[in-house]
């Protein structure tokens, strides 16, 4: 019997592709301030594994959580949603 995992999937923009087989993906989200109720932009950067070095800066990609691949890399690029022209 195969166990099906619900892995986290998030969409972000590639901000760096300088490393070999690794892309830095920036994810923006809106968070409501607990007291003032105003929405604040928050960003997180994730290092994602890109086996074939296909992604470029500006591409929108979907990344999926995976086992630790290195000290800071715990995500994989699952698909490229759009290319930067």
Number of C-alpha atoms within 10 A of each C-alpha: 3 4 5 6 6 8 9 10 13 15 18 22 23 23 16 16 19 12 11 11 14 21 28 21 28 18 15 14 11 11 12 11 10 8 6 7 9 10 12 11 9 10 11 10 14 18 22 25 23 21 13 9 14 12 23 18 16 17 19 21 22 20 24 19 17 15 9 11 12 9 6 10 18 17 25 23 24 16 14 16 12 13 12 11 5
